[in-house]
Amino acid sequence: MDYIGSKEKLNNWIFKTLESCIPKDEWKNLTFLDACAGIGTTSKFAIESGFKKVISNDIMKFSHPLVTGYVSVSKDNKESIKKHIENINKLNGREGFFYKNYSESVGRLYFTNENAKKIDDAREYIRKCVKDKREKNFLLYCSLEAMTRVLNTTGVQAAFLKKFKQRAKTNFKLRLERYYSYPRSVEVYSQDIIDLLSLDKKEDILYIDPPYNERQYGPNYHLYETFVRNDNPVIRGKTGLREWEKESKSKFCSKKTCLSFLKKIIELSHAKIVLISYSSDGLLESEKIENLLLTFNNEIEKICIKKQTRYNSDSSREYSKKKLKEYLYILRKEKNDFINFFPET
């Protein structure tokens, strides 16, 4: 699934760095909180890494089934899930919200007419015919992945392409997506992180991967959000955006508020270890983040810097080929000199 800032290619690096601070054989006794989970790639990696508990949170609602669905398949429901997928793929389609608002029939070329109808029918089937909560979450997860494969955009959903690309012409079809049978505890939330931390979750490790710039995630992934919420929202503008400002506007996306918001999160967290991913392309300069962390522990160090290719929807533009730096900071809120410094890679 295309997603701005996804850490899918960086998780090995991130968790290897964490292992230098806390030996991996100790993770089975610790709770890991992924505060800005997005599409859940880091939460999933943490789940597979054997933590005692993984808490995944994102203010966007569609993040929830992507993580819960990943751990919802077991021996007792796998055949039922496969049958539901088979049934959904046989549906003829219906003229619902997506067809009436996000198809070629209304001039918004997010989906072909046929795919928009199938998406509407899939959502209605899941609502009406799937009673088991775990099965519902997994089917929502599969549906979002299926939407990604036929979506007629450059990767973000604030606008659609003027003509259908070849991938968008293929049929909307669910697959049995990758899942993980996990015996330990997984909790998933869709809340403002300040509200979640106020619930006194007692996390041991806090991972923060915030938005880096002024590009809000609400308008860029509004179709996934509408599919999961299934709320037929009031929409506006040429591209049919939902009223996302009241639902998912992030203080990380403003230069005026991002540093103070980060400070408040760290202050509220119970975590002994705080990891922060950030980009050299971000609103905050590295020096400002380091100075903030030094107020919590005067031994804090910048842990690692990794060169990255800029994510951009238009790869033909010259600046899109420019290399960026991905920073990973570690704060140990308890006084301890066990944090190592890693050179630039």
N, C-alpha and C positions, 0 to 999 in steps of 0.2 A: 504494500500500500504506500503510495506517494505521500510524504508528510514532511513539512518544513522542520528541520532540526532533528530528524529521527536519528537515534543513536545505534541503529542496527549494526552498522559497520564499526562502531567504536566500543561496543560493550565489552569485548575481550580486553581491550586496553584499559577501560575504566575499572573493571573488576580485578584485573591483575594489579593495578595500582592500589586498590583497596586492600588486596591481599598482603601488600607490603606493610600495611598498617595494622591489620588484624589477620592473623593466620587463618586460613580457610577452615581448618578443623574446629575453629571457635564459632563459625557462622551458624552452626546448628542450634546455638543457644541465643541467637540475637534476632531482633525485629528490624526489618529493613523497610523504610518508608520512601516510596517514590512519589514525590509531592506534585510534580507536573508531568503526569504519565503519558499524555498524548495518546498515541496508538498502542502504547503498552509494551514496546520492545524491551525497555530496561526492566520493567516489572516482570516480564516473562523470563528474562535472563536471571533475575534474582530468584524467581521461583525455582528454576532449574538448578540454581547454585546451592540450594539446601539450607536456606535460612529457616529458623524456627517459625517465623511468621513474616509474610510480605503484605504490606499495606500499599495499595495503589490508589492514587487520587488524581483527578483532573476536573477542572470546572466544566469542561464539555461533557455532555451526557453520553455521547457515542463512544467515549473511551471505556465506559463501564462494561458493555458486553464484549468488547475486544479482549479484555482481561478475564472477566468471569467466564466467558465462553471457552477460553483456552483451557480452563481447569474443570470444565463441566461434563466431560465425557468419561463414562465408566463402563464396566462390563454389563451393568444392569440396564443401561439406557442407549448403548451404542447402536443396537439394531433399530430401536425406535427412532433415533435421530436419522439414521440412514433412510428409513422409510419416509420420514417427513421431507427430507431432501428430494427424494424421488417424487413425492407428491407435488412439491413446489415446482419442480422442473417440468411437470406435466401440465401446469396451469396454463390456460389460454390467455390470461391477462384481463384487466379491467380498467375502465376509464376513471381512475381515481385522482388523487391530488397531484402526483408526479406527472401523470399524463396531461392534466389540465394546466399545469404550470411550468413544467420543465422539459417539454418535448418539442419536436419540430412542429407539432400541431398548433402551438401558440408562438412560434418563432424564437423560442429559447432552446437552442440546440445542445442542451446538456445530454439528452438521450434521444435515440430514435423513438418513434411512436410505439413500436412493438416492445422495445425494452422498457419504456416508461410504464406501459400497461402491465408488464410482467413484474416490475418492481412494486407497483400498487397491489397486485394480486398476492405477491409473496408476503407483503406486510400485513394484509388482511388475513391471510391464512395463519400466519404466526399469532396474530391477535386472537383469532377465533378458535383455532383448532389445536393449539399447543398449550396445554395446561401446566405441564411441569416447568418450573422456573429455570432449572439448569438447561433443559432442552431448548427453552425459549432463548436464553442467552447465547447458546451455541449457534442457533439458527440465525440470530441477529448478526453475530460475528461472521458467519458464512455469507450472509446477504450483503454486508458491507464490503467484504472482499470481492464479491461478485459485481457489485456496483462499480468498484474501482476499475475492474477489467473492461467495462463498457462506457466509462465516463468520457465525454467529449470535451476535455479541457487540457491545459498544459500541465496539470498537476494540482493546481489550486482551483477553488470553485467560485471565486469572485467574478469570473467571466467564463463564457463558453467560446468555443471556436466557431468561426463563420461557416465552415464546412465540416462534415463528419470525417474524422480520420478513420483509417481502416479498422483499428481496434474497436472503435465505438460502434461499428456496424456488425460486430459479432453478437451472438445471442447472450443475453443475461442468463446465467446458469450457475447454480450453487454447486460447490464441491464439499467433500468432507475435509475441512481445513485441518491444519496441524493442531494437535492438542497435547496436553501433558497431564498424566494422572499423578496428582500430587498429594501425598498423605498428610502434609502439614497444613498449617492455617494460612488462608489467603482472605484478605478483606479488601473490598473495592468500594470507593466512594466517588461521588461527583459533587464536590463542594469547593467553596473558596478555601484555600489552604489555611487561612487564619481561623476559620470556623472549625476545620478539622482538628487543628492543633489544640483548640480550646476543649476538645472532647477528652483530652488527657489519655492519649493512646500509648504513651510510654515507649516510643520508638528508640532503638539503640543507635541506628544509623539513619541519617536523613540525606536523601539525594535530591538535589534541586537542579532541574534542567529547564530554566525559564525561557520565555520568548526573549530573543536578543534585541529586536528592533521594534519599530512602531507598527509593524504588520500584525494586526489582531488575528487570532485564529477563528473567531466566530464567523466572519464573512467568507473566509477561505475554505471552511469545511461545513458550510450550512446545510448541504444536502444530506450528509451523514447524520447531522444533528436532527434534521426534520424526520428522517426515516426512523431513527431510534425513538424520538419523542412521540411520533405519530400523532401530532397535535394540529395538523392542517393550519399552520399559522398565517397571520396577515403578512403578506410579503410586499416588497416595494422595489421600484426601479426596473431598469432594463433587464437586469439579471435575476430579479426575483429574490432578493435577500430577505431573510426573516429579521425580526427586530432583535438582533443579537446583543445590542449594547447593554440591555438590562440583564442578560443571561450570562454573558461570558467575557465582558470587557476586563482586561487584565491591567493591573497597575505596573506590571513589568514592561509594558509597551509604551511607557511615557518616561522621558528623561527626568521629569520633575519628581516622579514618585518611585522609580524602580529601585534606587538605592535604599531608601527608607523602608520600602516594602520588604526587601531582602533582609534588612536588619531586624525588622519585626518578626519575621519567620524564624530566624536563628534564635532570637531571644525567647520565643515561645516554645521552641522545640526542646524535648527532653533528651535529644540525641547526644551521645558522647562524641560521635564523629559526624561531621557534616561535609558532604561532597557537593561541589558546585561545578557544573559544566557551563562554560561561556565561550563566546567567540570574539576574535579580534575585530569582527564586523559589527559588534554590538554597541548599544547605547552607552554602556559603561566602559571606561578605560580600565585596563588591568590594574593600574596603580590604585584606583578608587576601591576596587574590590579587595585588594590586599590590605589597604589601610583600614577598611571596615573590619576585616577578619582579625587584624592585629588588636582591635579593641576588645576582642573576646579572649585572645591568648597571644601573648607577645612572642611566642615561638612559632607562629604559623608560617608555613612556607608554601610557595607556589609549587605544586607537585609535578605537573607535566604539561608539555606543550606539543601538540601534534599538528602537522600541516594538513589542511583539508582543501578540497575543491569546493568553491562556492556553489550552493544550490541556487539555480536560477531556471526559470521556465523557458527562457530563450537562450539556448546554448550558442547561438550564432553571434551574440554580442560579446565584444572583446573583454569587458570587465568580468563576464561570467567565468572566464578561464583563469582568473587571478586566484592564487593560492591564499588561503586564510589560515589563521592559527586557532586551533581549538584548545582552550585552557581547561585544566581540571585542577581545582583547588581543594585542599583538604584542611578542615579546621578540627582540631581536637579540643573540645571544650574543657576537658580535664587536662591539667598540666602534665605533660608527658613529652619526652623527646624521641619517641619511637617513630615519628614521621620521617620518611626518607625523601631526599630530593632526587628527582629523575631528570636527566638532561633532555634537551629538545630532540624529538625524533621526526 
